Every structure is written in C-alpha cells, then in structure tokens.
Amino acid sequence: MASSSSWTLFDMSDVAREPVPDHPGISRQLLVDNIDPGGSTLLGVRYEAGSADRTREHSVGQVILVIEGELNIDGKVCGPGAGCYAPSETPYSIEAVTEATAVEFRPAPIVYGTGLPDSAKAKAWSPTPPAASGAVGWDLMQGAGPVTSVKDFSYFDIYSMPESQIAPDMSIQALVNHAEDDGQSMLMVRHWPGEVTPAHSHDVEQIVVVLEGSISQGNRTFVPGTGFFTPEHKKYGLQAGPDGVVRVEWRPSPLRFATDWVEG
C-alpha cells in the first residue's frame, strides 16, 4: 500500500496474484494501491479462458486496457492494446475469450473485490488556467483522438486508431479524451529509439504502463508489463531504449493538465 504523494514502481511479473472472491478463474494484482482518499490506483486482472464477470458496476469511472489475450467487454472483443472507459454506476460485463490479462486504471482507492462496498470517490481536480500553464500541447493532445464524455461508455484500440506525430521522434494517440473537467484521459505515446524526454512535471498525478520496447529513467529500465506512478509536481525524465517504446499515460483529469519543463 502507498500514498499518492509517493513514487510507485510496479512489475506485473513480480506482484503476487490473489483470487477475486466469488469470481472463479479470475485473479488480481494490486499494482498501484494508493490508500489515501482519491488516490489513483492500478489493478492487474488475470482471466482464465471462459471466466466471466457479468455484473460489474463501480462508483467511479475506470479505464480497462487489455495487455494479453482477448476479452469480450460488454459485447466487443478487445485484444492487446485495446480496451474501454466504463462510466460510473454503469453495469457492464467482461468475458474471457482466451486466457487474458488486463489492467484497470481508477481515480480512487481499490475497494471492490475486497468484500467492502464500492463507495470510493475520485478527488477533485481543477484545470490550471491557460495563462499559468502556457497550455502547451493541449490542442495537440486533444486533437490526437475523438473527444468523448465521462458519461459515455467508449472503446479504443492503439493498433487501429491513427497516430499524430508531434515531433520528429515522437507520436501520440488520445485513447480516452474526456471533455469534462471531472473526466479522465489516457495517451498512447510512441518514442523513436534513443529519444530523450527532458525532466518535467505535471499538475496532476499519472500512471504509466509500457506496452512495447523499453524506456529508462536513471538506472531504472521499464519493459512491457512494468511502469510507474508519479505524484503531481514530481519531476522526472525518460530515455527510450534501442528499439523505441510504446507506453500509455493515464491521468485522473482531461488532457488539459499543465507541464513544467526544467530548464537546462
């Protein structure tokens, strides 16, 4: 367990799984488990082929991303790199077409599946005024995918959606792109081999998961199935590995967050 003020690293291959009560064939991993009110969390879920969770409903909206295998999410089959945003208080189902692994991003503590009522609440986020943040990149990010609503169930797939190249060695996709201030967002970010992202911070916390290739941060290297949680205003820099990297960045806010670049 951790706090949203702490940096968290995770590796799906190194975190113990536990059965989800009353759901045969389904197990879970607590990858980012911020216990403070409103702390963003990440749950890894493993499905045996044919297992199902047909009565899902949560008090906050969440994003589900398939890592391996195929899941039928409320009638649509999603493979690796695909998934959905499920609004709060909206029933939906998940059935495993094959053995599969997914991750679930949530802007609140993990309480479901523990026997406790799912009454978690997301903490409020207020967008930084453009004059203070410079609003650098807002239009680029929001224009990299369809704008959706926090009230609507929506799907995404990084392998079927067009990418927007925003630099000679970098492209993005807006996978979850909510219009409302109380919405969420998820970007796919692709870096060419060796590309360096200078030290910077954001005015909102985030969870990053590597899907392809590798990326380094100091002496740490992140490969597929690994990633990190960064608190708001926590500075970090990255360098893509020799094969480049494809990663997702999930945030409990729309794509209107501020970025503070460290000079030099």
N, C-alpha and C positions, 0 to 999 in steps of 0.2 A: 504494500500500500504506500501511496505517496501523496504529495500535495501539488496543486497547480502552480506553486511557486518554485518547484524543484524540476531540474532537468531529469528526464527519464529516458533510458535506452532499453530496447527490447529486441529479443531474438526468438522467433516463433519455434525454432528447433530446440530451444533451451528452456522453455517455460512449461511447467507441468500442466497437464490437462486433467479436468475433473468432469464427471458425468453431470449433465444438466438434469435436475430432478424431474421425473415424470416424462422424460423425452428419450425413449430408448434409441440408441445408436447416435446420440448427439453429445459431444463433449465441448468444453470451453476452456479458454486460457485468459487469464487476466494480464493483458499486455501493458496497458497504461491504466492504473487504478487509482485515480486521484479521489480521495475520500472527502475533501472539503466541499461544502455546498457549491454546486455549479461547476465543479472541476471536470474538465473534459476527460473522457475515458475511451479506451480501445479494447474490444473484446475479440479474441480469436475463437472461431467456432469450427469444429470438425464434424462432418456428417458422414455416416456410413451410407452406402448406396441404398436407396429406398427409404431412408429415415425421413421424418417429416415433422414440421412444427406448423400446424394448421390453424392455430388460434392466437396469432401474435397481435399484440396491441400495446403501445407504450405511451407513457405520459409526456414524453418529449420526442420530437422527430429525430431520426437517425439515418446514417448512410451505411449501406451494406456494399462491400466490394468483394467479389469472388477472386481468390488467389489461385486455387487449383480446382479442377473438375468442373462439374456443371450443376447449377441449382435452378429449379423452376420457382421463380419468385412471383407469386400471385399471377401465374399463367404465362410468364415469359421466361424462356430458358436463357440463363446468363452464364457465360464461361469466364475464363481468366481475363481480368481487366474490365469486366462488365459488372453492373450492379444497379442499385436504385437508391433513391431517397424515399423513406417512408414517413409520412407526416405523423404528428402526434394524434393519439386517440383514433387511429385508423386501422381497422382489422385487416390483416393480410396473412398469406401463407407462404411457407418455404418447403419444398420437397427436393430431396437429393436425387438427381437423375443418375449421377455416378458418385463415387466417393469424392468428397469435396471439402475444401477449406475456404472460409470467408473471414473477413474482419468487419467489425461493426463500430463505427465512429459515433460517439454520443456526447452531447454538450451537458453532461450531468453525471453524477456518480452511478456506478453499476449496482443496481439492486435487484433487477429481475433475474429469475432463476435461482434466487437465494432463499426463497420462502417468504421474503418481505414484500409488502405491497409496492408496486411500481408507481411511486408518487414523487420521484425525483424531479427537480425543476432546473432548468437552464438558467445560468446567471445572466443578467442584463449586460448588453454591450452597446455602447454609444459610438457611432462613427465619428472619427476625427474630422473637424471642419477642413475643407479643402485648403484654406489659406494656411493652416498649421501643418498639414501633411504634405503639401505640394501636389497631392493627388496623382503622383507619378504612376503611370501604369494602370489606373483604374479603367480607362476606356479600352486599353489593350486587353486586359484580363476579361472584362465583361463582354467584349466583342469576340472572345475566343470560343463561345458556345452559346446555346439557347438560354435565354433568361427564363427562369421558372419561378414558381411560387412556393412558399413554405407550406401552403395549404394543399398542394397537389402531389400525388404520387408520380414520380418521374424516374426514367431509366437512363443509363449511359453505357457507353462501350468505347474504350480508348482505341480499339482497333477498327472501328467503323466511323468514328467522328473525325472530321478534318482538323488538322493542327494549324496553329497560327505561329509563323516564325517571327519572333520579336527581336532576334539578334542573329548574327552570322552563325553562332554556335549554340542556339537555344530556341526551343519552340514550346508552346503550351496548348492545353485544351481546358476549357471551363466545363467540367463534368457536372457539378452541382453549382448553380448560379442563381441564387435567390434574389429577388428584387427587394424584399422587405428588410428592414433593419434588424428584425429578430430572426432572420434566416441563417442558413449555413452555406458553406461553399467548399468545393473541392477542385483543385487544379491538378492536371497532369502536367509535369514539367520534364522535358527531354533535354539533356545536355550532351553535346558532342564530346568525344574523347579529350580529356585533359582540361576541359573548360573550368575556369575558376570563378566562383561567386564570392566577391569580397565580403568582409564582415559587415553584418547589418542586423537589425532587429525590427520587430513589428509591434504594433499596439494591441495585438490580440495573440493569444496562445495558438499553437498549431500542433498537429500530429503528422509526421512524415513517414511513409512506408515506401521502401524500394521494391520495384517490380522487376526491373531488368538491369544488368550491368552492376556497377558499384560506384560509390561516392565516398570520399574521405573527409574527415574533419579532425585536423591534427593527426594524432596517431591512431585514430579510430577509423575503421573501414566498414561501411554498411553495404550488404549484399542483399539479394532478394529474400524476403521474409524477415528482414530486420528494419529497424527505424528508430525514431526518437520523438519525444515530446519536448517542445520548447515553451517556456513560460513567456508571457508578454514582456516586451522590452529586454529580452535576453539576447545578447549579440552572439552571432555565430557566422562562420564562413565555411564554404564547401569547395571541393575539387572533384570533378568527375574522373572516373577510372579510365584505363586504357581502352575499354570498349564503350565508353559513354555510360549514361544512366537514364533510366525512366523511373520516375517516382511520382507519388501523389502527395499533395499537401491539403489536409483537411483543416478547416477552421470553423469555430462556432460563431461565424459572422459572415456577412456578404463579402463580395470581392471589392470592398471599399475601405480596406484597412490601410494604415499608414506604414511606410517603410523608412527607417532611419539608417542611412548608409554611413559607415565610419570612414572619415576622410583618411586617405593615405593607405 
